[in-house]
Amino acid sequence: MCSMKNKSPQSDQIARIQQELENVQQAYIQLQERYREAQETIKELSKTKGDSFTSGTAHTKRFKMVTVLYANIIGFQELEHVDDAQALIDDLDSLFFEIDTIVERFNIKKIKSLGDTYMCAGGMPKKNRTNPIEMVLAAMEIVDVLAQKQKKEGKIWNISLGIHTGPVQATISGKNKNVYELKGDAVNIASRIESYSQAGKIVISETTHEFVRDYFICDKIGGLPVKYTGVISMFELIGFKPKFSDDDLLRIPNQRFYTRFGHVRFHDLEEYILNRLEKELPQYLYYHNVKHTMDVLIGVEVIGTAEKVSDAELLLLKTAALFHDMGQIVQSKGHEDISCKFAREILPHYAYLPNQIDEICDIIMATQLPPNPKNILQKIMCDADLDYLGRPDFIPVSDTLYEELKHQNLIENKDDWSALQIKFISGHQYFTDFAKQNREVNKQRQIERLQKLTSGGR
């Protein structure tokens, strides 16, 4: 007699429906992303000169913070001394392709390569705060790749680079693919800095140095006279600061650097997600709104710091807090799982690794009621999510949740709500030492306040 029980047709049907629902939700999230990207494209194009965007028509856009790299490929003078100049030209094309691949990986836009010159820009067309650091990382990799080619393959090519951060004016044209022409001081200064540079050297401006000096060793090498500005200092970039590299040559970043850089990049992610929540969350979410997300974000920082989590762990917590209610855009029921789908869709674009995303999703899922956290990060998240239960502003915050549930016909009146809150608070527990010491003691006072608000307590 077989010990395995056969699944009923009804359970199979439920499983199929649940799978179909999950597939629809995932497709919905992906379509939302594409729709949002299309809207952003239209919005950007509508800001152009004349507020028109006829295909192929050139238009102009200004960017306040762009990092421009201007490079000169050294080795053309050797062409007249070789037998097969065409082979070297092909080799140069291959080198440009390799440089293109590097800059693209660092979210940098190639502007042009002409003869022995190469120019690219970070912080456009998508604006970000990280472009000075990303440009320096790309420049270091380019220099190191050429050095390896010289050492291993005997290539004649070398490169000198100049980098500056500042505003630019971009003229955008092209029918099938956008072509960018940059003008402005940032371009001119980057070009002039490159002329002071030497083979295998990365020279950056004083402005760029301000953005990257916390991470890299830079030696001041002189001043550059700039019309209407005066003399700006120039710095040669040597490598990572020792605490950010375990490599003897200080050329390879370590995990500490990536964590620190992740916190910088987080600000761009935060702006993006909060803007989406502001625009896309249903208006009847009086509690699960942007304010609640900000409360939880602050909460995980406060509790995480008190619990002495590492910088890497704090980044995971902040990211989980940012995403934990994003699923409310789609629906309230099961929103944690939908939030994880959003995280898996979006976070790879901000350089989060698969294992980081998995842990972030585990932290989000721990907020499902009743909470059952398995580790310290999940405990911190759960306590931050329900931090208001032990705060002085409990009643006004609780009122917003009541209005939200009432709108969804999930609660009828304030007396029922107060009774439900009393039951919930009585059974709730905080998990971290910080919350137990700073929030738990206030919960009994909340119960007393709620009892006074019920009909029987009046």
Secondary structure, 3 states (H helix, E strand, C coil): CCCCCCCCHHHHHHHHHHHHHHHHHHHHHHHHHHHHHHHHHHHHHHCCHHHCCCCCCCEEEEEEEEEEEEEEEECHHHHHHCCCHHHHHHHHHHHHHHHHHHHHHCCEEEEEEECCEEEEEECCCCCCCCHHHHHHHHHHHHHHHHHHHHHHHCCCCEEEEEEEEEEEEEEEECCCCCEEEEECHHHHHHHHHHHHCCCCCEEEEHHHHHHHCCCEEEEEEEEEEECCCEEEEEEEEEEECHHHECCCCCCCECHHHHHHHHHHHHHHHHHHHHHHHHHHCCCCCCCCCHHHHHHHHHHHHHHHHHCCCCHHHHHHHHHHHHHCCHHHHCCCCCHHHHHHHHHHHHHHHHCCCHHHHHHHHHHHHCCCCCCCCCCHHHHHHHHHHCHHHHCCCHHHHHHHHHHHHHHCCCCCCHHHHHHHHHHHHHHCCCCCHHHHHHCHHHHHHHHHHHHHHCHHHC
